Amino acid sequence: MPPADPPTAKAGRVPVTDYGGHLRPFYHDGKTYLFGLAHPDWLDPVANAKALDNAAFWWVVDDDPRSGLRPAVRRARMSSRYAAVVPFYLNNHPYIFGLHSGSGDFGHGSVGANIWRINDDPSTGFTLVMYGHKMSVDYPHVLSFQLDGQPYILGLHKDVGANIWRVKETPDGVTMQLVKYGATMSPNYRHLEVFYLDGHPYIFGAHLTTYASGANIWRVKDDPAQGLDLVTEGAAFPPSYDFVRSFHVAGRPYLFASVHDERTIPTSKVELGLAIAKGLLKSDWSGIYEPGKGYGVIWAIASPRSPTIRRITPKAVPHSDRYTNMITFEQRGKAYIVGVHEEEYVNIWRVDDDPTRGFTLEYYGRDP
């Protein structure tokens, strides 16, 4: 349970906003960085025209996360108009993949997919190493995974299923090669996460609504060009979570799941349609809001042959319901949860070494 009076950040407030939901961790030389991208809707297109093209930020987490994080890079040159941003590793070095949204607003055209290499000293920024790779914007989810030391990008297309690209170096730089087109996967997933069992990548997907088939798990085939194997289908998993993130403790995979709004969940397509018609529920499944506290739980994933999931925290851990983004990271054998509060500060929780005991608040970043 979070302490009643958590310690306030000694170094003062570190401003962090939602950054369009693109907050992601990457790792370099034993350090953890949190990469973020400013959201264009929050910027005045006249007063902040330059900011639209200088929208990347990242922060470095202190060696002891109880003391928080520090700005490392502010306003690196990257458009704010990216529909997906994911880190990956090539030759054990961090890179950032970005899929442009294709918006023509403010002079931005459809540039496809770009890749940046984080500089050897991450505090000096990054370098664009691939520009304008042809890729549709119609991907509701984009993930990265590593297999046999090679990076891959998986995109779940709204019409054709899952596509997989291998990222590789060539004499001319970095490029992407489409190795699998149209692996069978419904586009109707609210949450899609990568996790690893025995060092092998798997994909976890949770459906949008209760009338769908719950959660599915796919194993990436030993040769990703052969696609995915559905190894778990229809596992019981509530559709009401606002955030679902994977993490690992002692080499075992887990899921952190968080609810921010108490919801009345429609149980049929008819009820869902009526709720939308009445304006109680948005078509993008934002939920029927009833004011209430947020809370988080932890699920365990077990058995590499036929993975199973089960909730292991007997009680939910309460937290604020005002987080605009929540992610996880791992540092020095420990797992942590980051919450970006709508008042633009960060809190950090540490997952217990025994995840059945939940997580505790370690860093409270609000300016006193």
C-alpha positions as CSV (number, residue, x, y, z in Angstrom):
1,M,0.0,0.0,0.0
2,P,1.3,3.5,-0.8
3,P,2.5,5.4,2.3
4,A,0.1,7.9,3.7
5,D,2.6,10.7,3.5
6,P,5.1,9.8,0.7
7,P,8.5,11.5,0.5
8,T,8.4,14.6,-1.8
9,A,11.0,14.9,-4.5
10,K,14.0,16.5,-2.8
11,A,15.3,18.1,-6.0
12,G,12.0,19.8,-6.7
13,R,9.5,19.2,-9.5
14,V,10.6,17.6,-12.7
15,P,7.9,18.7,-15.3
16,V,6.7,15.8,-17.4
17,T,3.6,15.7,-19.5
18,D,1.7,12.9,-21.3
19,Y,3.7,13.4,-24.5
20,G,0.9,11.9,-26.5
21,G,1.1,8.6,-24.8
22,H,4.6,7.9,-26.3
23,L,6.5,7.7,-23.1
24,R,8.8,4.6,-23.3
25,P,11.9,3.4,-21.5
26,F,15.3,2.7,-23.2
27,Y,18.6,1.6,-21.7
28,H,22.2,2.5,-22.3
29,D,25.4,1.9,-20.3
30,G,23.5,0.7,-17.2
31,K,21.2,3.8,-17.2
32,T,17.4,3.9,-17.7
33,Y,16.0,6.7,-19.8
34,L,12.4,7.6,-20.4
35,F,11.7,8.9,-23.9
36,G,8.7,11.1,-24.6
37,L,7.2,13.1,-27.5
38,A,5.2,16.3,-27.1
39,H,1.6,16.1,-28.3
40,P,0.8,18.6,-31.1
41,D,-2.7,19.2,-29.8
42,W,-1.2,20.8,-26.7
43,L,0.9,23.3,-28.8
44,D,-0.2,26.6,-30.3
45,P,0.6,26.1,-34.1
46,V,1.5,29.8,-34.4
47,A,3.4,30.5,-31.1
48,N,5.0,27.0,-31.0
49,A,5.5,26.2,-34.7
50,K,9.1,25.4,-34.0
51,A,8.2,23.2,-31.1
52,L,6.2,21.0,-33.5
53,D,9.5,20.0,-35.1
54,N,11.5,19.8,-31.9
55,A,9.3,17.6,-29.8
56,A,11.4,14.8,-28.4
57,F,12.5,14.7,-24.8
58,W,14.1,12.2,-22.5
59,W,14.9,11.9,-18.9
60,V,17.5,9.7,-17.0
61,V,16.3,7.8,-13.9
62,D,18.7,8.1,-11.0
63,D,20.7,5.1,-10.0
64,D,18.4,5.0,-6.9
65,P,14.9,5.6,-8.4
66,R,13.8,6.7,-4.9
67,S,15.4,10.0,-5.8
68,G,13.6,10.3,-9.1
69,L,14.7,11.4,-12.5
70,R,16.5,14.3,-14.3
71,P,16.0,15.9,-17.7
72,A,18.6,14.6,-20.2
73,V,17.5,16.1,-23.5
74,R,14.9,18.8,-24.2
75,R,13.3,19.4,-27.6
76,A,15.4,17.2,-29.8
77,R,14.5,17.6,-33.5
78,M,11.6,15.2,-34.1
79,S,8.1,16.0,-35.3
80,S,5.3,15.8,-32.8
81,R,3.2,14.1,-35.5
82,Y,4.0,10.4,-34.9
83,A,1.3,7.8,-34.4
84,A,3.7,5.3,-32.9
85,V,7.1,5.6,-31.2
86,V,9.1,2.5,-29.9
87,P,12.7,1.9,-28.8
88,F,14.7,-1.1,-30.0
89,Y,18.3,-2.3,-29.9
90,L,20.7,-2.9,-32.8
91,N,24.1,-4.2,-32.0
92,N,23.2,-3.6,-28.3
93,H,22.7,0.1,-28.9
94,P,19.4,1.9,-28.4
95,Y,17.4,3.3,-31.4
96,I,14.0,5.0,-31.7
97,F,11.5,3.9,-34.4
98,G,8.8,6.4,-35.3
99,L,5.7,5.9,-37.6
100,H,4.5,9.3,-38.8
101,S,0.8,10.0,-38.4
102,G,0.5,11.2,-42.0
103,S,-1.2,14.5,-40.9
104,G,-0.8,17.4,-43.3
105,D,-1.4,19.9,-40.6
106,F,1.2,22.6,-40.0
107,G,3.0,21.6,-43.1
108,H,3.8,18.0,-42.1
109,G,3.3,15.4,-44.8
110,S,3.2,11.7,-44.7
111,V,6.8,10.6,-44.3
112,G,6.3,7.0,-43.4
113,A,8.7,5.4,-40.9
114,N,11.9,6.9,-39.5
115,I,14.6,5.6,-37.3
116,W,17.0,7.5,-35.0
117,R,20.1,6.3,-33.3
118,I,20.6,7.5,-29.7
119,N,24.0,9.1,-29.5
120,D,26.8,7.3,-27.6
121,D,26.3,10.0,-25.0
122,P,22.5,10.1,-24.8
123,S,22.6,13.6,-23.2
124,T,23.7,14.9,-26.7
125,G,20.6,13.7,-28.5
126,F,20.1,11.3,-31.4
127,T,20.9,11.1,-35.1
128,L,18.4,10.3,-37.9
129,V,19.6,7.2,-39.7
130,M,16.6,6.1,-41.8
131,Y,14.0,8.5,-43.3
132,G,10.7,7.9,-45.0
133,H,10.6,4.1,-45.2
134,K,7.3,3.2,-46.9
135,M,4.8,2.1,-44.2
136,S,1.0,2.7,-43.9
137,V,-0.3,4.8,-41.0
138,D,-3.2,2.3,-40.4
139,Y,-1.6,0.5,-37.5
140,P,-3.5,0.7,-34.2
141,H,-0.5,-1.0,-32.4
142,V,3.3,-1.0,-33.1
143,L,5.7,-3.0,-31.0
144,S,9.4,-4.0,-31.1
145,F,10.9,-7.3,-30.0
146,Q,14.4,-8.8,-30.0
147,L,15.2,-12.4,-31.2
148,D,18.7,-13.9,-31.4
149,G,20.1,-10.5,-31.0
150,Q,18.2,-9.1,-34.0
151,P,15.5,-6.3,-33.7
152,Y,12.1,-6.6,-35.2
153,I,9.1,-4.2,-35.6
154,L,5.6,-5.7,-35.4
155,G,2.7,-3.6,-36.6
156,L,-1.0,-4.7,-36.2
157,H,-2.7,-3.4,-39.3
158,K,-6.4,-2.5,-39.1
159,D,-7.2,-4.6,-42.2
160,V,-4.6,-7.2,-42.9
161,G,-3.4,-8.5,-39.5
162,A,0.1,-8.4,-38.1
163,N,3.1,-7.5,-40.3
164,I,6.7,-8.0,-39.1
165,W,9.9,-6.2,-40.3
166,R,13.5,-7.0,-39.5
167,V,15.7,-3.9,-38.8
168,K,19.2,-4.3,-40.1
169,E,22.3,-2.4,-41.0
170,T,23.5,-2.1,-44.6
171,P,26.4,-0.3,-46.2
172,D,24.1,2.6,-46.7
173,G,22.9,2.7,-43.1
174,V,19.8,1.3,-41.3
175,T,16.8,-0.2,-43.1
176,M,13.7,-2.3,-42.6
177,Q,12.9,-5.5,-44.4
178,L,9.3,-6.8,-44.4
179,V,9.7,-10.5,-43.5
180,K,6.1,-11.5,-42.7
181,Y,2.9,-10.0,-44.1
182,G,-0.6,-10.6,-42.8
183,A,-0.1,-12.9,-39.8
184,T,-3.6,-13.7,-38.4
185,M,-4.6,-11.3,-35.6
186,S,-7.7,-9.3,-35.0
187,P,-7.3,-5.5,-34.9
188,N,-9.7,-5.2,-32.0
189,Y,-7.2,-5.2,-29.2
190,R,-7.0,-2.4,-26.6
191,H,-3.7,-3.6,-25.2
192,L,-0.8,-5.3,-27.0
193,E,2.4,-6.0,-25.1
194,V,5.7,-7.9,-25.7
195,F,7.1,-10.2,-23.0
196,Y,9.8,-12.8,-22.8
197,L,9.7,-16.4,-21.6
198,D,13.0,-18.2,-21.4
199,G,14.4,-15.4,-23.5
200,H,11.9,-15.9,-26.4
201,P,9.4,-13.1,-27.4
202,Y,5.7,-13.5,-27.0
203,I,2.8,-11.1,-27.7
204,F,0.0,-10.5,-25.2
205,G,-3.3,-9.0,-26.5
206,A,-6.4,-8.0,-24.5
207,H,-9.6,-7.4,-26.3
208,L,-11.6,-4.2,-26.2
209,T,-14.9,-5.4,-24.7
210,T,-16.4,-8.2,-22.6
211,Y,-18.2,-9.7,-25.6
212,A,-14.9,-10.4,-27.3
213,S,-12.8,-13.4,-26.3
214,G,-10.7,-12.0,-23.5
215,A,-6.9,-12.2,-23.8
216,N,-4.8,-14.1,-26.3
217,I,-1.0,-14.9,-26.3
218,W,1.1,-15.6,-29.4
219,R,4.6,-17.0,-29.6
220,V,6.8,-15.5,-32.2
221,K,8.1,-18.4,-34.3
222,D,11.8,-19.2,-34.2
223,D,12.0,-17.6,-37.6
224,P,9.8,-14.5,-37.4
225,A,9.4,-14.7,-41.2
226,Q,7.0,-17.6,-40.4
227,G,4.8,-15.4,-38.2
228,L,3.2,-16.2,-34.9
229,D,1.7,-19.2,-33.2
230,L,-1.5,-18.6,-31.1
231,V,-0.6,-20.5,-27.9
232,T,-3.3,-19.1,-25.5
233,E,-6.8,-18.2,-26.6
234,G,-9.6,-16.5,-24.7
235,A,-8.0,-16.3,-21.2
236,A,-10.2,-14.4,-18.7
237,F,-9.0,-10.8,-18.5
238,P,-11.1,-7.8,-17.7
239,P,-11.5,-5.2,-20.6
240,S,-11.7,-2.3,-18.2
241,Y,-8.0,-1.7,-17.6
242,D,-6.7,1.7,-18.8
243,F,-3.1,0.6,-18.9
244,V,-1.5,-2.8,-19.2
245,R,2.3,-3.1,-19.2
246,S,4.7,-6.0,-19.1
247,F,7.7,-6.4,-16.8
248,H,10.0,-9.1,-15.6
249,V,11.2,-10.1,-12.1
250,A,13.9,-12.7,-11.7
251,G,13.5,-13.6,-15.4
252,R,9.8,-14.3,-15.1
253,P,7.2,-12.2,-17.0
254,Y,4.3,-10.3,-15.3
255,L,1.7,-7.7,-16.3
256,F,0.9,-4.6,-14.4
257,A,-2.8,-3.5,-15.0
258,S,-4.3,-0.3,-13.8
259,V,-7.9,1.1,-13.7
260,H,-8.4,4.8,-13.5
261,D,-12.2,5.1,-13.9
262,E,-14.8,3.0,-12.2
263,R,-16.8,1.7,-15.2
264,T,-20.1,0.1,-16.0
265,I,-19.1,-2.3,-18.8
266,P,-21.6,-3.2,-21.5
267,T,-21.8,-7.0,-21.8
268,S,-23.2,-7.2,-25.4
269,K,-23.0,-5.4,-28.7
270,V,-26.5,-4.1,-28.2
271,E,-25.7,-2.6,-24.8
272,L,-22.5,-1.1,-26.2
273,G,-24.4,0.5,-29.1
274,L,-27.0,1.9,-26.8
275,A,-24.3,3.3,-24.5
276,I,-22.6,5.0,-27.5
277,A,-25.9,6.4,-28.8
278,K,-26.7,7.8,-25.4
279,G,-23.3,9.5,-25.2
280,L,-22.3,7.5,-22.2
281,L,-19.5,5.7,-24.0
282,K,-17.2,6.8,-26.8
283,S,-16.7,4.6,-29.7
284,D,-13.0,4.4,-28.9
285,W,-13.9,2.7,-25.7
286,S,-13.0,5.4,-23.2
287,G,-15.5,4.0,-20.7
288,I,-18.5,5.1,-18.7
289,Y,-17.1,7.3,-16.1
290,E,-18.1,7.2,-12.4
291,P,-15.8,9.1,-10.1
292,G,-13.6,6.8,-8.1
293,K,-10.1,6.0,-7.1
294,G,-7.7,4.3,-9.4
295,Y,-6.0,1.0,-8.5
296,G,-3.4,-1.5,-9.9
297,V,-3.0,-5.2,-9.9
298,I,-0.4,-7.7,-11.0
299,W,-0.9,-10.7,-13.2
300,A,1.6,-13.6,-13.6
301,I,2.4,-15.3,-16.9
302,A,3.6,-18.9,-16.6
303,S,4.5,-22.0,-18.7
304,P,6.3,-21.5,-22.0
305,R,4.5,-24.3,-23.8
306,S,1.0,-23.0,-23.2
307,P,1.3,-19.7,-21.3
308,T,-1.4,-19.0,-18.7
309,I,-2.2,-15.8,-16.9
310,R,-3.6,-15.3,-13.4
311,R,-4.0,-12.4,-11.1
312,I,-1.6,-12.8,-8.2
313,T,-2.2,-9.7,-6.0
314,P,-5.1,-10.7,-3.7
315,K,-5.9,-7.0,-3.1
316,A,-5.7,-4.1,-5.5
317,V,-3.2,-1.4,-4.7
318,P,-4.9,2.0,-4.7
319,H,-3.5,5.0,-6.5
320,S,-4.7,8.3,-8.0
321,D,-7.1,8.0,-10.9
322,R,-5.5,11.1,-12.5
323,Y,-2.6,9.5,-14.4
324,T,-2.4,10.2,-18.1
325,N,0.2,7.5,-18.8
326,M,1.7,4.6,-16.9
327,I,4.7,2.5,-18.0
328,T,7.1,0.0,-16.5
329,F,10.9,-0.2,-16.5
330,E,13.5,-2.5,-15.1
331,Q,16.7,-1.4,-13.3
332,R,19.4,-3.4,-11.4
333,G,17.2,-6.5,-11.1
334,K,14.2,-4.6,-9.9
335,A,10.9,-3.6,-11.7
336,Y,9.3,-0.2,-11.4
337,I,6.1,1.5,-12.4
338,V,6.0,5.1,-13.6
339,G,2.8,7.2,-13.5
340,V,2.6,10.6,-15.3
341,H,0.1,12.7,-13.4
342,E,-2.2,15.1,-15.2
343,E,-0.6,17.9,-13.1
344,E,2.6,17.1,-15.0
345,Y,4.8,15.3,-12.4
346,V,6.0,11.7,-12.2
347,N,5.6,9.1,-9.4
348,I,7.6,5.9,-9.3
349,W,6.6,2.7,-7.6
350,R,8.8,-0.4,-7.0
351,V,7.3,-3.8,-7.6
352,D,8.0,-6.1,-4.6
353,D,10.6,-8.9,-5.1
354,D,7.6,-11.1,-4.5
355,P,5.1,-9.6,-7.0
356,T,2.2,-11.2,-5.1
357,R,2.7,-8.4,-2.6
358,G,2.2,-5.7,-5.2
359,F,4.1,-2.5,-5.4
360,T,4.9,0.5,-3.2
361,L,5.4,4.2,-3.9
362,E,9.1,5.2,-3.7
363,Y,9.3,8.5,-5.5
364,Y,6.6,11.2,-5.2
365,G,7.5,13.9,-7.7
366,R,5.0,16.7,-6.8
367,D,6.5,20.0,-6.0
368,P,5.8,20.8,-2.3
